[in-house]
Amino acid sequence: MLRSSVSRLATLRGLASNAARKNLTIGLIPGDGIGKEVIPAGKQILENLNPKYGLSFDFVDLQAGFQTFLDTGKALPDETVKVLKEQCQGALFGAVQSPTTKVEGYSSPIVALRKQLGLYANIRPVKSVSGTNDRPCDMVIVRENTEDLYIKIEKTYTDPVTGTKVAEATKRITETATRKIATIALDIALQRLKQNGKATLTVTHKSNVLSQSDGLFREICKDVYESNKAKYAGIQYNEQIVDSMVYRLFREPECFDVVVAPNLYGDILSDGAAALVGSLGVVPSANVGPEIVIGEPSHGSAPDIAGKGVANPIATIRSTALMLQFLGHPEVAKDIETAVDANIREGAIKTPDLGGNSTTQQVVDDVLSKLV
């Protein structure tokens, strides 16, 4: 999927595969809802890897989420951040049941984690499995992970003229963050060029309306490409206004390879793209920073099925593989991906979101049986 590119990125983090740590401390943060059911699936995969890889894992159970907020008054306890910073090379984060209305004192813990740990890139591969009825697609959506509207600077006030309420939010785009996300996106595209013989980077924005903020994102992405033209010469560079991007994503997904976007657009596009491969329950992501990688399934907390034992663990298992790739263990990740693909291709053991009637554990057991 991303093996060469992430190996290079692991090198930048001092974690190249030929020198990667064999003993890894992994934080387990189930969060809310089905997170408590799918994160154990990722742990089971790690615990049952082939001994030939020589990997061993220490696990640390950590707290975060809305229920943690209700219990302790903090959605992201200081101890969780401290342990992740001081002890962990990787982590798995389940899901958060964030309220849709304002709750005094509450803020999304995963958004806070991304900021506090410098997890500047969210990498979401969306790839169909050959031999299935899914429409062929193979893209990587690279989402800037630390700014845009997600800096969460908001205010509500009363308009002195009309006497009605007004809510405002700050959208922040910086040159520094944009250069980092453009570079990692182009490096992923470069490796896909080497693997596939062609590669395209599509920069998504709304600079026709937001000429300052999205205009800066567009400008800096282009500058990173143009300033390194010799390195990236074989990559086709495209731009797409975000609304037409959504339209084309579903009409002609085969046209897209690597897509880079500001935080909000990347969030929406990557969740929407999951429909191309059947369900959010099969789409992984990795939050990548200089010191730690956090695998995170793309789905939410799904309170309607929480506790029923039927949550799809595939996104978490794939996120576990993606985490290992960025930690410098691409061959291990490949074996996990191959086992998952075999489960999906056979289609015999699948959870209800994919039209089956299997349980979470039955899917995990089937994937484990296919691990070499």
LINRATA-V883736 format. One record per helix or strand of 3 or more residues. SS is the DSSP state (~ for helix, > for strand). FROM is the first residue (numbers start at 1). TO is the last residue. If there is no record, write none. Layout:
# LINRATA-V883736
ss = <SS | SS>
from = <FROM | FROM>
to = <TO | TO>
This chain:
# LINRATA-V883736
ss = <~ | ~ | > | ~ | ~ | > | ~ | ~ | > | ~ | > | > | ~ | > | > | ~ | > | ~ | ~ | > | ~ | ~ | > | ~ | ~ | > | > | ~ | ~ | ~ | ~>
from = <3 | 17 | 23 | 35 | 51 | 56 | 66 | 78 | 90 | 109 | 121 | 138 | 149 | 154 | 165 | 175 | 200 | 213 | 229 | 236 | 242 | 253 | 258 | 263 | 280 | 286 | 293 | 314 | 330 | 352 | 360>
to = <12 | 19 | 31 | 47 | 53 | 61 | 72 | 87 | 95 | 116 | 127 | 144 | 151 | 158 | 169 | 196 | 205 | 227 | 232 | 241 | 251 | 255 | 261 | 277 | 282 | 288 | 296 | 326 | 346 | 354 | 370>
